Amino acid sequence: MECEKTKEQFAEDLKVLEDGQAVFQKEFVELKKAKADKAKIDEVLNRLKDGKEKIAVLQKEFKTLYPEDTLGGKTKAKPKEKKEPVAKKEKFEVEVETYTLPEELLPGVGVESTNPILPVDDKRNILITSSLPYVNNVPHLGNIIGCVLSADVFARYCRLRGHNVIYICGTDEYGTATETKALQEGMTPIEVCNKYYKVHKEIYEWFGCQFDKFGRTTTEQQTTIAQQIFLDIQKNDYLLTKTLEQLYCPTCAKFLADRFVEGTCPKEGCGYVDARGDQCDQCGSLLNPIELVNPRCKTCGTTPEPRFSEHLFLDLPRLEGRLNEWVDNSISQGTWSQNSISTTKDKWLKEGLQPRCITRDLKWGTPVPLDKYKEKVFYVWFDAPIGYISITANYTDEWEKWWKNPNKVELHQFMGKDNVPFHCVIFPASLMASGGDWTLLHSISTTEYLNYENTQFSKSRGTGVFGDAAKNTGIPAEVWRYYLLANRPETSDSDFNWEDFGAKNNNELLANLGNFVNRCLKFTKDRFASTVPALGQLTEDDQTLIKEVDEQLEIYVKELDLAKMKASLQAAMHVSRLGNNYLQKQEPWVLIKTDPQRCATVLHVGLNLVKLLTALLEPFMPHFSEKVLRQMQLDHSQIPDRWTFEVPAGHVISDAVPIFRQIKEQELKEFARRFAGKQEQEGKAEVVKPKAASSSA
């Protein structure tokens, strides 16, 4: 009679298996970094899968012999709670276990392009930018959906439509916001920039944002290009000099930059007591610090005194005619969101342009290249948009092929509505004044504000979900992306709500999309030996499905061409609902017994619809698409105008594991409690305005 294996022997076997898994995991990472052949990567993946299965078998054997103990742990197993009997699951209902893979190993997700892409003659060349996030803080969900994530969706979509695309973004690192943060943290400005650049990059990569270049504005290229644009503006006589009355703090012994001054907003009907020196976050008005009522130094609280300093201004009135003509042409030829049109035409241009100061009495910024003003730097709203150009210059030495090529390149920009004046007036006016043949704005997509549970995001109060915290919830990136995009504040403010978050995950991702995908894959694996069955004669029901899918595909393309992401996402999810309804009506679990050939056709159609969904949803949820394609052992495909079957009969799938899981009510309550913030504060808390994008460019 064979002796029972001892606990120590089980532990030794487990250690051998776990050590092997660690070796394979390391090998997998190295192969990915080296961009090894897919066959080699898949071989290692299969070894990891085999090891996981062996560990599961070992755990099961151990539990049979030693039910009171846990292999690999010292705690005694808890007795199982008695549960109420549950109804038998419908054959295709999704399971609890979900398909997972380390996010950093998903190919094509959060990875910059390695070879610079340049414009070509036979394609649409699309240059996409996201508003440059301030480097001095951790981005919250409103920042993420307002610019970086929205631009990523459009960039991915354009690539999948076969266009020639680059997506440029980065951190805006100069200005008073960085100086303020440096003072708060006891660091130098560049140390703050280095710290938070890494934070931003890691967050956006986790969210799956695929930049061609995610750069910085503290570079030699930024200095060179910004100073040259300035000198060209001076040469073309579009500069004015004015002596300004500024606020000077006698305690700090320096002129106070805009963000170092706070006070009461002077605009009639507003009176916000915490307005900044450059802008009121309550009414949205642009301000000069000297206009504030009861101003105070943000550093020490002293009441500053007015003094005089000479500055340089961009002569916007002389550019007004050209700017008006350009705005009208750009709106007619491109796509401008309505809030961009309203802000530009109905406010700024209608009220008439005034000279705009482009210098500041600061140290941290791009130096003004004139001896008389050598102690000054460029104002961030002149300097930061040039960051798009300098980041592209860090991406390729041939950057002018993108930025000085207006006849062959379309510039599409994404931002929050508070950034519109700087991108639709000041930035294009600066480029016009420089006299170069610049690529100017073609299309602009701006969002309204995203609030958090009917209040404002606040890092200091712990109110709201910030990018690093989203990662730590354990909820996959694709769920966060889906919720933010389904709730994107395109025409009015929207609100993040945990109850709604749970409903969208459970009812839309799990019950609709995840259910359809897993039904098709699991039935194929269980009943057709993981092999795609042959396509038989198409019936009227099949033709109806194809017609309805093509109708939704037409809506999807039309809306996403216009950067209307909510409508296009709804169309994609409707395709999934059509698939679910099709399966329910056809009942393949019955057909497998009564008409196997018809069952094969239904599954063939269903699997091809799953493949189409991976393409339609890749711009929105690249992690989801990657996971499904891995299970189907298929490559990515472009987004078509009409649905065609791409998955051939005889193709073998690998897995059939659900992508999504239910988020339970108690989890949602815990998240709501965790991110509700502190109820009582000593002193004043830092409030992050719930902007669609609290970024400077």
KENU-242257 format. One record per residue (C-alpha): residue in one letter; x, y, z. Coordinates in steps of 0.5 Angstrom, whole numbers, padded with zeros to 4 digits, always signed. Layout:
N
aXYZ;...
***
This chain:
697
m+0000+0000+0000;e+0003+0007-0002;c+0004+0012+0004;e+0001+0018+0004;k+0005+0024+0002;t+0007+0028+0008;k+0006+0036+0009;e+0013+0037+0008;q+0013+0033+0002;f+0007+0037-0001;a+0011+0044+0001;e+0017+0042-0002;d+0013+0040-0009;l+0010+0047-0008;k+0016+0050-0008;v+0019+0047-0014;l+0013+0049-0018;e+0013+0056-0015;d+0021+0057-0017;g+0019+0054-0024;q+0014+0059-0025;a+0018+0065-0023;v+0024+0063-0028;f+0018+0063-0033;q+0015+0069-0031;k+0022+0072-0032;e+0024+0069-0038;f+0017+0072-0041;v+0018+0079-0039;e+0025+0079-0042;l+0022+0076-0049;k+0017+0081-0049;k+0022+0087-0048;a+0026+0084-0053;k+0020+0083-0058;a+0022+0076-0059;d+0018+0072-0064;k+0011+0070-0062;a+0012+0063-0062;k+0017+0063-0057;i+0013+0068-0052;d+0007+0063-0053;e+0011+0057-0051;v+0013+0061-0045;l+0006+0063-0043;n+0004+0055-0044;r+0009+0053-0039;l+0006+0058-0034;k-0001+0056-0035;d+0001+0049-0034;g+0005+0051-0028;k-0001+0054-0025;e-0005+0048-0027;k+0000+0043-0023;i+0000+0048-0017;a-0008+0048-0017;v-0008+0040-0017;l-0003+0040-0012;q-0007+0044-0007;k-0013+0040-0009;e-0009+0034-0007;f-0007+0037+0000;k-0014+0039+0002;t-0016+0032+0001;l-0011+0029+0006;y-0011+0035+0010;p-0017+0039+0010;e-0016+0043+0016;d-0009+0046+0014;t-0007+0050+0008;l-0001+0049+0003;g+0004+0055+0004;g+0000+0058+0010;k+0000+0057+0017;t-0007+0059+0019;k-0012+0054+0020;a-0018+0054+0014;k-0024+0057+0016;p-0030+0053+0016;k-0035+0054+0010;e-0041+0058+0012;k-0048+0055+0010;k-0051+0058+0004;e-0058+0059+0002;p-0059+0054-0004;v-0058+0058-0011;a-0062+0057-0017;k-0058+0053-0023;k-0054+0057-0027;e-0056+0058-0034;k-0052+0054-0039;f-0048+0061-0041;e-0048+0065-0035;v-0041+0068-0034;e-0037+0065-0028;v-0033+0068-0022;e-0026+0067-0024;t-0023+0072-0029;y-0018+0072-0034;t-0012+0076-0032;l-0005+0078-0034;p+0000+0083-0031;e-0002+0089-0035;e+0005+0091-0036;l+0006+0085-0040;l+0000+0087-0045;p+0003+0088-0052;g+0001+0095-0055;v-0002+0098-0048;g+0002+0104-0045;v+0008+0103-0050;e+0011+0109-0054;s+0012+0108-0061;t+0020+0106-0062;n+0021+0108-0069;p+0018+0116-0071;i+0012+0116-0075;l+0013+0122-0081;p+0007+0124-0085;v+0006+0120-0092;d+0003+0122-0098;d-0003+0117-0099;k-0006+0117-0092;r-0009+0122-0088;n-0004+0125-0083;i-0007+0126-0076;l-0003+0130-0071;i-0007+0129-0064;t-0005+0132-0058;s-0008+0132-0051;s-0007+0138-0046;l-0001+0138-0042;p-0002+0136-0035;y+0001+0140-0030;v+0007+0136-0027;n+0005+0139-0020;n+0000+0134-0018;v-0003+0127-0018;p-0009+0127-0024;h-0016+0125-0022;l-0021+0122-0026;g-0023+0129-0029;n-0016+0130-0031;i-0016+0124-0034;i-0022+0123-0038;g-0022+0131-0040;c-0016+0130-0044;v-0011+0124-0044;l-0016+0119-0044;s-0020+0122-0049;a-0015+0123-0054;d-0012+0116-0053;v-0019+0113-0055;f-0019+0118-0062;a-0012+0116-0063;r-0013+0109-0063;y-0019+0109-0067;c-0015+0113-0072;r-0010+0108-0073;l-0015+0102-0073;r-0018+0106-0079;g-0012+0106-0083;h-0010+0113-0082;n-0003+0115-0081;v-0003+0118-0073;i+0002+0120-0068;y-0001+0122-0061;i+0003+0127-0057;c+0003+0129-0050;g+0007+0130-0044;t+0008+0134-0037;d+0008+0142-0037;e+0013+0143-0032;y+0015+0151-0032;g+0011+0156-0028;t+0009+0158-0021;a+0005+0152-0020;t+0011+0148-0020;e+0015+0153-0016;t+0009+0153-0011;k+0009+0145-0010;a+0017+0146-0009;l+0016+0150-0003;q+0011+0146+0000;e+0015+0139-0001;g+0022+0143+0001;m+0025+0141-0006;t+0027+0144-0012;p+0023+0145-0018;i+0027+0140-0022;e+0026+0135-0017;v+0019+0136-0016;c+0018+0135-0024;n+0022+0129-0024;k+0018+0126-0018;y+0011+0128-0021;y+0013+0126-0029;k+0014+0119-0027;v+0008+0119-0023;h+0004+0122-0029;k+0007+0117-0034;e+0006+0111-0029;i-0002+0113-0028;y-0003+0114-0036;e+0001+0107-0038;w-0004+0103-0033;f-0010+0106-0036;g-0007+0104-0043;c-0006+0110-0046;q-0001+0109-0052;f+0003+0115-0054;d+0008+0116-0059;k+0011+0121-0055;f+0010+0123-0047;g+0015+0128-0046;r+0017+0134-0042;t+0017+0142-0043;t+0024+0142-0039;t+0028+0141-0045;e+0033+0144-0049;q+0028+0143-0055;q+0023+0147-0051;t+0028+0153-0050;t+0030+0153-0057;i+0024+0153-0061;a+0020+0158-0056;q+0025+0163-0056;q+0026+0163-0064;i+0018+0163-0064;f+0019+0169-0060;l+0024+0173-0064;d+0020+0172-0070;i+0014+0175-0067;q+0019+0181-0065;k+0022+0181-0072;n+0015+0182-0075;d+0013+0187-0070;y+0008+0184-0066;l+0010+0186-0059;l+0008+0191-0055;t+0011+0194-0048;k+0008+0196-0042;t+0009+0198-0035;l+0005+0194-0030;e+0003+0195-0023;q+0004+0188-0020;l+0003+0186-0013;y+0010+0185-0009;c+0011+0181-0002;p+0015+0185+0002;t+0016+0179+0007;c+0018+0174+0001;a+0022+0180-0002;k+0019+0179-0009;f+0014+0180-0014;l+0008+0175-0014;a+0007+0171-0020;d-0001+0170-0021;r-0001+0163-0017;f+0002+0166-0011;v-0004+0171-0010;e-0011+0169-0008;g-0016+0174-0006;t-0024+0175-0008;c-0026+0175-0015;p-0028+0182-0017;k-0033+0180-0023;e-0040+0182-0021;g-0044+0177-0019;c-0038+0172-0017;g-0035+0174-0011;y-0031+0168-0010;v-0026+0169-0004;d-0021+0164-0006;a-0020+0166-0014;r-0013+0166-0016;g-0009+0171-0019;d-0010+0169-0026;q-0016+0166-0026;c-0023+0165-0022;d-0025+0157-0022;q-0032+0159-0020;c-0034+0164-0026;g-0028+0162-0030;s-0026+0169-0031;l-0019+0171-0033;l-0016+0176-0028;n-0010+0180-0027;p-0007+0179-0019;i-0008+0187-0018;e-0016+0186-0020;l-0017+0182-0014;v-0020+0184-0008;n-0017+0183-0001;p-0011+0180-0004;r-0006+0176+0000;c+0001+0172-0001;k+0000+0165-0002;t+0006+0163+0001;c+0006+0167+0008;g-0001+0171+0008;t+0002+0178+0008;t-0002+0183+0004;p+0002+0185-0002;e+0003+0192-0004;p+0003+0195-0011;r+0009+0196-0015;f+0011+0197-0023;s+0015+0193-0028;e+0016+0193-0035;h+0013+0187-0039;l+0012+0185-0046;f+0005+0184-0049;l+0003+0180-0056;d-0001+0185-0060;l-0007+0181-0061;p-0011+0187-0064;r-0007+0187-0070;l-0008+0179-0071;e-0016+0180-0070;g-0018+0180-0077;r-0013+0174-0079;l-0015+0170-0073;n-0023+0171-0074;e-0022+0169-0081;w-0018+0163-0079;v-0023+0161-0074;d-0029+0161-0079;n-0025+0157-0084;s-0023+0152-0079;i-0030+0151-0076;s-0032+0150-0083;q-0027+0145-0085;g-0026+0141-0078;t-0030+0139-0072;w-0030+0144-0066;s-0034+0142-0060;q-0040+0147-0059;n-0037+0149-0052;s-0030+0151-0056;i-0034+0155-0061;s-0038+0159-0056;t-0032+0161-0052;t-0028+0163-0058;k-0033+0166-0062;d-0038+0168-0057;k-0034+0171-0052;w-0027+0172-0054;l-0027+0175-0061;k-0034+0178-0060;e-0032+0182-0054;g-0025+0184-0058;l-0018+0182-0057;q-0014+0186-0052;p-0006+0185-0052;r-0004+0179-0048;c+0002+0179-0043;i+0007+0174-0045;t+0012+0175-0039;r+0013+0174-0032;d+0018+0176-0026;l+0020+0169-0025;k+0026+0164-0025;w+0023+0158-0026;g+0021+0158-0034;t+0024+0159-0041;p+0028+0165-0041;v+0026+0171-0045;p+0032+0172-0050;l+0033+0179-0049;d+0038+0183-0045;k+0033+0188-0042;y+0029+0182-0040;k+0034+0177-0038;e+0031+0177-0031;k+0024+0175-0034;v+0021+0168-0037;f+0015+0167-0041;y+0008+0166-0039;v+0006+0159-0038;w+0000+0160-0043;f+0005+0163-0048;d+0010+0158-0047;a+0006+0151-0045;p+0003+0150-0052;i+0009+0150-0055;g+0011+0144-0051;y+0007+0140-0056;i+0012+0142-0062;s+0018+0141-0057;i+0016+0134-0055;t+0015+0132-0062;a+0022+0135-0063;n+0024+0130-0058;y+0021+0125-0062;t+0024+0126-0068;d+0029+0131-0071;e+0024+0132-0077;w+0019+0135-0073;e+0017+0140-0078;k+0014+0135-0083;w+0008+0135-0078;w+0008+0142-0075;k+0010+0146-0081;n+0006+0142-0086;p-0001+0145-0086;n-0003+0142-0093;k-0002+0135-0091;v-0003+0135-0083;e-0009+0135-0079;l-0008+0138-0072;h-0013+0135-0067;q-0013+0137-0060;f-0017+0135-0054;m-0018+0139-0047;g-0022+0141-0042;k-0027+0147-0043;d-0022+0152-0039;n-0017+0151-0044;v-0020+0153-0050;p-0018+0161-0050;f-0011+0159-0050;h-0011+0154-0056;c-0016+0157-0060;v-0014+0164-0059;i-0007+0165-0056;f-0003+0159-0059;p-0005+0160-0066;a-0004+0168-0066;s+0003+0167-0063;l+0004+0162-0069;m+0001+0167-0074;a+0005+0173-0071;s+0012+0169-0072;g+0010+0168-0079;g+0012+0161-0080;d+0007+0156-0085;w+0005+0153-0079;t+0000+0147-0078;l-0006+0150-0074;l-0012+0147-0071;h-0016+0143-0075;s-0021+0140-0070;i-0022+0141-0062;s-0026+0136-0057;t-0027+0140-0051;t-0031+0137-0045;e-0034+0140-0039;y-0033+0138-0032;l-0033+0131-0028;n-0035+0132-0021;y-0035+0127-0016;e-0041+0125-0012;n-0044+0132-0013;t-0038+0135-0010;q-0031+0137-0012;f-0024+0133-0012;s-0019+0135-0007;k-0013+0131-0006;s-0012+0134+0001;r-0019+0132+0004;g-0018+0125+0000;t-0024+0127-0004;g-0025+0123-0010;v-0021+0118-0014;f-0014+0120-0017;g-0010+0116-0022;d-0006+0112-0017;a-0012+0110-0012;a-0016+0108-0018;k-0010+0103-0020;n-0010+0100-0012;t-0017+0099-0012;g-0016+0092-0016;i-0021+0094-0021;p-0018+0093-0028;a-0016+0099-0032;e-0022+0097-0038;v-0027+0098-0033;w-0025+0105-0031;r-0024+0107-0038;y-0031+0104-0040;y-0034+0108-0034;l-0031+0115-0035;l-0032+0114-0043;a-0039+0112-0042;n-0040+0118-0037;r-0036+0123-0041;p-0038+0130-0040;e-0039+0132-0047;t-0044+0137-0047;s-0045+0138-0040;d-0042+0137-0033;s-0043+0129-0031;d-0042+0126-0024;f-0038+0120-0022;n-0042+0116-0017;w-0040+0109-0014;e-0047+0106-0015;d-0048+0108-0022;f-0040+0105-0023;g-0043+0099-0020;a-0049+0098-0025;k-0045+0100-0031;n-0040+0094-0029;n-0045+0089-0027;n-0051+0090-0032;e-0047+0093-0038;l-0040+0090-0038;l-0041+0083-0034;a-0048+0082-0036;n-0048+0084-0043;l-0041+0084-0046;g-0038+0079-0042;n-0043+0075-0042;f-0044+0075-0050;v-0036+0074-0051;n-0036+0068-0046;r-0042+0065-0048;c-0039+0064-0055;l-0032+0062-0053;k-0034+0057-0047;f-0039+0053-0052;t-0034+0053-0057;k-0029+0050-0052;d-0034+0045-0049;r-0038+0043-0055;f-0033+0044-0061;a-0026+0042-0058;s-0024+0049-0058;t-0025+0049-0066;v-0029+0054-0070;p-0034+0050-0073;a-0036+0051-0080;l-0041+0056-0083;g-0047+0053-0086;q-0053+0056-0090;l-0054+0063-0087;t-0062+0064-0085;e-0066+0070-0085;d-0064+0071-0078;d-0057+0071-0080;q-0058+0076-0085;t-0062+0081-0080;l-0057+0080-0075;i-0051+0082-0080;k-0056+0088-0083;e-0057+0091-0076;v-0050+0090-0074;d-0048+0094-0080;e-0053+0100-0078;q-0049+0100-0071;l-0042+0100-0075;e-0044+0106-0079;i-0047+0110-0073;y-0040+0108-0069;v-0036+0110-0075;k-0040+0117-0076;e-0040+0119-0069;l-0033+0117-0067;d-0030+0121-0073;l-0033+0127-0070;a-0030+0125-0063;k-0037+0124-0060;m-0035+0118-0056;k-0041+0117-0052;a-0045+0115-0058;s-0040+0111-0061;l-0039+0107-0055;q-0046+0106-0054;a-0047+0103-0061;a-0041+0098-0060;m-0045+0096-0054;h-0051+0095-0058;v-0047+0090-0062;s-0046+0086-0056;r-0053+0086-0054;l-0055+0084-0061;g-0051+0078-0061;n-0054+0076-0054;n-0061+0077-0057;y-0058+0073-0063;l-0056+0067-0058;q-0062+0067-0054;k-0067+0066-0060;q-0062+0061-0064;e-0061+0057-0057;p-0055+0053-0059;w-0055+0049-0053;v-0061+0046-0056;l-0059+0046-0063;i-0053+0042-0061;k-0058+0036-0060;t-0063+0037-0065;d-0059+0041-0071;p-0051+0040-0070;q-0050+0044-0077;r-0054+0050-0075;c-0051+0050-0069;a-0044+0050-0072;t-0047+0056-0076;v-0049+0060-0070;l-0043+0059-0067;h-0039+0061-0073;v-0043+0067-0073;g-0042+0069-0066;l-0035+0068-0066;n-0034+0073-0072;l-0038+0078-0068;v-0034+0077-0062;k-0028+0079-0066;l-0031+0085-0069;l-0033+0087-0062;t-0025+0087-0060;a-0024+0092-0066;l-0030+0096-0064;l-0028+0097-0057;e-0020+0097-0057;p-0020+0104-0057;f-0024+0104-0051;m-0022+0098-0047;p-0015+0096-0050;h-0014+0091-0045;f-0021+0088-0046;s-0019+0087-0053;e-0012+0084-0052;k-0015+0079-0047;v-0020+0077-0051;l-0016+0076-0057;r-0011+0072-0053;q-0016+0067-0051;m-0018+0067-0059;q-0011+0066-0061;l-0012+0072-0066;d-0009+0078-0068;h-0012+0085-0068;s-0016+0088-0074;q-0018+0094-0077;i-0025+0097-0076;p-0029+0096-0082;d-0034+0100-0086;r-0038+0093-0086;w-0038+0087-0082;t-0034+0081-0085;f-0033+0074-0082;e-0025+0074-0081;v-0025+0068-0076;p-0024+0062-0081;a-0027+0055-0079;g-0022+0050-0076;h-0018+0056-0072;v-0017+0054-0065;i-0018+0058-0059;s-0014+0057-0053;d-0018+0059-0047;a-0026+0061-0045;v-0025+0065-0038;p-0029+0071-0037;i-0026+0078-0037;f-0031+0081-0032;r-0033+0080-0025;q-0039+0083-0021;i-0037+0088-0016;k-0041+0087-0010;e-0045+0092-0006;q-0041+0092+0000;e-0035+0093-0005;l-0038+0099-0007;k-0040+0102+0000;e-0033+0101+0002;f-0030+0105-0004;a-0035+0110-0003;r-0033+0111+0004;r-0026+0110+0003;f-0026+0116-0002;a-0031+0121+0001;g-0025+0125+0004;k-0025+0127+0011;q-0031+0130+0014;e-0027+0135+0019;q-0021+0139+0017;e-0016+0144+0021;g-0015+0150+0016;k-0016+0151+0009;a-0016+0144+0005;e-0013+0145-0002;v-0019+0144-0007;v-0018+0141-0014;k-0023+0144-0019;p-0027+0139-0022;k-0024+0141-0029;a-0025+0136-0035;a-0017+0138-0035;s-0013+0142-0030;s-0007+0143-0035;s-0004+0148-0037;a-0004+0147-0045;
***
